[in-house]
Amino acid sequence: MRLVVIGGDAAGMTAASVVRRRRDDADIVVIERGHYTSYSMCGIPYYVAGSIGQPEDLVARSPAEFRDAGMTVHMRTEATAIDPDRRVVTVRDLDRDAERTEPYDALLYATGAHPRVPDLPGLDRHGYVVHTLDEGAQLRDALERRDDVRTVAIVGAGYIGLEVAEALIERGLAVHLIDRGPHVMRTLDADMAARLEKILSDFGVQLHLGESLTAIHADGSHCREVVTDRGCYEANAVVLAMGGTPNVALARAAGCDVGPSGGLVVDNRMRTTVPGVWAAGDVVESRDLVAGRRLNVQLGTHANKQGKVAGIDIAAHPGEGDAAFPGVVGTAVTRLCDWDVARVGLTEREAKDARIAYGAVSFTGTATAGYMPDPGVVHVKMLAQRETGRVLGAQLLGTGNVAKRIDVAAVWCQLGVTVQDAQFFDLSYAPPFGGVWDLLLVAARKLTAELGLSPQL
Amino acid sequence: MRLVVIGGDAAGMTAASVVRRRRDDADIVVIERGHYTSYSMCGIPYYVAGSIGQPEDLVARSPAEFRDAGMTVHMRTEATAIDPDRRVVTVRDLDRDAERTEPYDALLYATGAHPRVPDLPGLDRHGYVVHTLDEGAQLRDALERRDDVRTVAIVGAGYIGLEVAEALIERGLAVHLIDRGPHVMRTLDADMAARLEKILSDFGVQLHLGESLTAIHADGSHCREVVTDRGCYEANAVVLAMGGTPNVALARAAGCDVGPSGGLVVDNRMRTTVPGVWAAGDVVESRDLVAGRRLNVQLGTHANKQGKVAGIDIAAHPGEGDAAFPGVVGTAVTRLCDWDVARVGLTEREAKDARIAYGAVSFTGTATAGYMPDPGVVHVKMLAQRETGRVLGAQLLGTGNVAKRIDVAAVWCQLGVTVQDAQFFDLSYAPPFGGVWDLLLVAARKLTAELGLSPQL
């Protein structure tokens, strides 16, 4: 059995490793365009900040380690075509500029996504993306090498954009953060996002929301300013953090269906619509277990799980291999300016888009018991379905005990737990970690009352 | 409707408040033996440590506030008898030494527990307990007033004993910690407890495990040393933290059934076996949702929920009041010497006692992504039922991101989730909070393999 893996990051190498362990007879060939395998994309902002020493520190397993494990790993090699009838992939060695073909019995398509970049003059020279470790290393290298970079414009106020904003301010740079949306982080509701904007502003981030980048003004090699539809800001470099677009082109050309989310259509075994071709990671779409939508969610957690499931299915002899990826509930966290930001499930806008009647509650509690020294703050929001009380989503913004607390709401979302039941869960309590009623229990209790459901504690 | 509440702490006052809100016609009378209502017992060690200024800081609502809300609150008043046929409680005013009766339509028995104290000469003079806020205040007062107290012996290595040990060391005292068990914290398995013992020893706690207090040697008012069956240790005061015994006496005398756990038998509406008498809080036994046992668990979280449920049922007109307390899964956390200790469900010993065939895995991970500066340590243990894979329990001991993480395992325990399913949950991930595979997902994955269940990711 010959497996060809296109893309040597989380999804691809997880699948390859599973197949390696399960099938002695498998011949495994990995095609990776960049210089690194299996690295933590989420760690890139911390590398840019300087709190991590070397790019290699983010690498979980190197090409050499995979080779030692019995795989063939071709680095700096790009797949250029797939012929699903002949089961052959055409690949190009980027350094030697030489093309050849790789036959396969099974193909795992784990090409990830590429960063969205607007088509503006000057971005080729002064724009940076931080989508791959190579790119993250280029940005930090530029910041350390160039002393004319004092102010940076970041375009895109999602997780990566905000994390990089903090990283650059920690490096002593001034930061303009530009996003065309009315708020930072569109995965939060406006009320929660507004609180986060205050935190970012206080930290020194200069926010320009509701604005789109329109031009870059440079004097030769020196970037001077960026221009938006509403203003003009000093900037010596531009970081583009506008999200990613799934790299579906080759798979689509080979006949794989692409869903409305822009990701490849796969079943719960990670099989594409073309026989012999599996896909996993940032390139696929996943089922949202809350609203039933199909979403393209680009996160390492999903990539790893999907890679495992794909590997099990690829390695399976007939009748074996019963792993199935159930879907996602949109769990995400980050830490920004010493605040933890966490969310799961649907925002109000998403609930409306999904035509789900909902109730929502918001309140502010403390991160520890209120009587402890420095009890901190946690802003809480929770949504539940109006008729049934089913937990639809939660958002937390706080100074502590937030990230892993969202996971409780994630489990409730994934299992369809109602707020009526949720208020009775035996959640932990001790003064350093919260009040006697966990904030999520309080939220469930308030929502039960808000929706007029029973029992109202 | 006349409600008499015996015991003015979490369970009693929560119930009283619910009835107050739901029934304008209710006449509510609260009988409380001590000086405080509705305080955080879990905060007492922090008050002893000195990180909280006044005992009153731990009080959520004072007698005056309850009176303002329209209740009659008798402080320093003790119930001495219940006549369930005439529906009358006999009470004694402790300051005036005067007895009288209080008639009731509904009686809420929320008398809590009293500390276990061995019958040894000298303990009356040199022994302290920290079960009530009055007692906690007495201990701190003694520590601040007496300069001859340099070394303290603590008897009992449960949550309170260990928290007080840390508090006293932070106050500059030497601490001998004595427990007759072979390990600290019997709610943990021996392997996890041993790790905690190392942490406590490194912090300066002198552990004497497998030893029982047998005598106290004093020179008049000055306590000199404590004697155990295996040694003799300098100590100028003794803190007894040997757990609590439910205060069931009056209820038992009135005919209420007491369960094998020592707590009052109640149904899920918190009704005792005697008509017109409800009970809630540390005095009752609860159903363990993992093993089906009945347990007496003395925790504020349960007291509050049970108080709500009792209040709803007491306030209910016929056909109303559908709140039911579902039971507990044994969730508990604390912070000790900058480590978080958390547990839920069954230990190995408890699983054996319940005759549940189980598998267990233990491993050590990091509190953040491994490549972050100072990634910390988290020791993880998880148990699952051998045949079904059902999550039976988990124990975590770590330097961060532990307390609220145990709640995910608590929800799994409470809902009967299997490790096979658990490994697919969409739990949060970002480098400051852990690796891309949450430690609980790793544990579930390892257990699935350990038990030979499918799918094995």
Interface residues (C-beta under 8 A of the other chain):
Chain A: A10 V18 S40 C42 G43 Y46 S51 I52 D57 L58 L289 L299 G300 T301 H302 N304 K305 K308 V309 I312 G321 D322 A323 A324 F325 P326 G327 V328 V329 G330 T331 A332 V333 T334 R335 D340 A342 V344 A369 Y371 M372 P373 N401 V402 A403 K404 R405 I406 D407 V408 A410 V411 W412 Q414 L415 V417 F424 F425 D426 L427 S428 Y429 A430 P431 P432 F433 G434 V436 W437 D438 S454 P455 Q456 L457
Chain B: A10 V18 S40 C42 G43 Y46 S51 I52 D57 L58 L289 L299 G300 T301 H302 N304 K305 K308 V309 I312 G321 D322 A323 A324 F325 P326 G327 V328 V329 G330 T331 A332 V333 T334 R335 D340 A342 V344 A369 Y371 M372 P373 N401 A403 K404 R405 I406 D407 V408 A410 V411 W412 Q414 L415 V417 F424 F425 D426 L427 S428 Y429 A430 P431 P432 F433 G434 V436 W437 D438 S454 P455 Q456 L457
